[in-house]
């Protein structure tokens, strides 16, 4: 038994070192073997061995010579960005969107299929259709599939516990997709995936702690703590959309009254704008009075920007309620950076200023003044990129510290003879 345990430990150490070497090359862009040894603290022999294996697997290539330090100029190696592709899927928009993405998060091919109110098994079939098209669109070996889905998700088991709009309950998305495509599958809540996108590819790159509040039809926060996604014991960390902000307010789809979602979600803002359009002749939105359904968040943003007082007042109230929720978030997490993402970012500083003001007013002054709220600039690919980061992290160890072994063990990865990944 002792021998087996030692062998297992050796294997783990080797896998850890391989990940460390690959991550170092990835982060540095171009680097010599000697410098990898210096950065990682591994011996030159170990590094040479690892780099040769990575070259054999075509994940890494020699790209030329670096400046000489007197003797022979060192050979530089670099990651081959398109040597592997992966699939990122966003199930949280009005349509199902997916993309083939390379190792640097560059989108190589896209597919989007309208959802048109479909749910249950039919919606699942639509997911297959998106992935089928994407798998067919690339010739590079695929590392895996990453999915950002609305609802409560158990990321460890890849199960959607409950997604109200899609009518999914205890859906084993990972098992289903792994069985169909024979690829590793990673599933997480769309807001959490959005936070990972900012942390991996966005302006919040490298921050230890971060909260991203995603505001679309619903509202949720993705939380990164100590450089890792925080899911919580019940996988519901960051579900701030159903915190009450208005006593006896509007009914919410969760059954309660006055949830944050009933005031600040894109859906709620458009609904209020539709009422405004019909009842307020002075509002510029009154031109939609006869056909309020044609009104979208974009027109509401434009009206606010053009100085429509009634619309601005509505946006300020939405911001005030968001500020209440963020004050609580800051008190619990003590994060320095909060980013707002989604279509409401179109309201810009009109929304942002009120949010920051209200958050500060309701917080311990010292905490709030050190917390900066900003607008995300990642755009509509956010969830796709975050889902891709999920795959890159867990299949190649590119971003998260490799001490995060829980995932790898859950996937039986250390024992697996991977064909596409860094481990062999
Ligand atoms: Zn609610």
Boltz pocket constraint, residues with backbone or C-beta under 6 A from the ligand:
constraints:
  - pocket:
      binder: B
      contacts: [[A, 241], [A, 242], [A, 243], [A, 252], [A, 253], [A, 254], [A, 255], [A, 256], [A, 259], [A, 261]]
      max_distance: 6.0
